[in-house]
Amino acid sequence: MFCVDNTMSTKPYMDAIRSAVEQIAKSVADLKSVKLRLGIVLYRDHIPQILFANGEATELRDLTEDLNGFYGQIQNLKEADNGSV
C-alpha cells in the first residue's frame, strides 16, 4: 500500500512520485516468491474545492494483483488543483 501526497504542492514532483512508486512496485513484483497486491491511499489538504469526489481529503484505491492496472493508476495520478474532484 502506497500513501501518496496528492496536495497542490506536489505539482513539481508528480513525475518523480509516479516514477518512484512504479520502480518500487516493479522491484517487489520481481520477487517471484511474493504474492503481491498493490494499492494507493491519496491525501489532500482539507480544502472544500480540492476534496475528492467522496467529499473527503483521502481516497483509498482497492488492492489489486493486476500490476498493469496498478501501473495505469500510477500514470494517471495528478496533483490536486482548484478544479479537482
C-alpha positions as CSV (number, residue, x, y, z in Angstrom):
1,M,0.0,0.0,0.0
2,F,1.4,3.3,-1.1
3,C,0.4,6.5,0.7
4,V,0.8,9.4,-1.7
5,D,0.8,13.1,-1.1
6,N,-1.8,14.5,-3.6
7,T,-1.8,18.1,-2.5
8,M,-1.4,21.0,-4.8
9,S,2.2,21.5,-3.7
10,T,3.2,18.2,-5.3
11,K,2.8,19.6,-8.8
12,P,6.6,20.0,-9.5
13,Y,7.2,16.5,-8.1
14,M,4.4,14.4,-9.6
15,D,6.6,12.8,-12.3
16,A,9.1,11.8,-9.7
17,I,6.4,10.5,-7.4
18,R,4.9,8.4,-10.3
19,S,8.3,7.1,-11.2
20,A,9.3,6.2,-7.6
21,V,6.1,4.3,-6.9
22,E,6.3,2.4,-10.1
23,Q,10.0,1.5,-9.6
24,I,9.3,0.2,-6.0
25,A,6.3,-1.8,-7.2
26,K,8.3,-3.3,-10.0
27,S,11.2,-4.2,-7.7
28,V,8.9,-6.0,-5.3
29,A,7.0,-7.7,-8.2
30,D,10.3,-9.1,-9.4
31,L,10.5,-11.1,-6.2
32,K,8.7,-14.1,-7.6
33,S,8.3,-15.6,-4.1
34,V,5.9,-12.8,-3.1
35,K,2.1,-12.8,-3.8
36,L,1.8,-9.1,-4.5
37,R,-1.3,-6.9,-4.1
38,L,-0.8,-3.2,-4.6
39,G,-2.9,-0.2,-3.6
40,I,-2.8,3.5,-3.1
41,V,-4.1,5.9,-0.5
42,L,-4.1,9.5,-1.7
43,Y,-4.4,12.5,0.6
44,R,-5.1,16.2,0.0
45,D,-5.4,19.3,2.0
46,H,-8.9,19.6,3.7
47,I,-10.0,22.5,1.4
48,P,-13.5,22.1,0.0
49,Q,-12.6,23.0,-3.6
50,I,-10.0,20.2,-3.8
51,L,-11.6,17.3,-1.9
52,F,-12.1,14.1,-3.7
53,A,-15.5,13.2,-5.2
54,N,-16.4,11.4,-2.0
55,G,-16.1,14.7,-0.1
56,E,-13.1,13.5,1.8
57,A,-9.4,14.6,1.9
58,T,-8.4,11.0,1.3
59,E,-9.1,8.4,-1.3
60,L,-8.4,4.7,-1.0
61,R,-7.8,2.7,-4.1
62,D,-8.5,-1.0,-3.7
63,L,-5.7,-3.5,-3.5
64,T,-5.1,-5.3,-6.8
65,E,-3.0,-8.2,-8.1
66,D,-3.2,-6.6,-11.6
67,L,0.2,-5.0,-12.0
68,N,-0.6,-3.4,-15.3
69,G,-3.8,-1.9,-13.9
70,F,-1.9,-0.6,-10.9
71,Y,0.7,1.0,-13.2
72,G,-2.1,2.6,-15.2
73,Q,-3.4,4.1,-11.9
74,I,0.0,5.5,-11.1
75,Q,0.4,7.0,-14.6
76,N,-3.0,8.7,-14.2
77,L,-2.2,10.4,-10.9
78,K,-2.5,14.1,-10.9
79,E,-1.9,16.6,-8.1
80,A,-4.9,18.4,-6.7
81,D,-5.8,21.7,-8.2
82,N,-8.8,24.1,-7.8
83,G,-10.7,22.1,-10.4
84,S,-10.0,18.7,-8.9
85,V,-12.6,16.3,-7.5
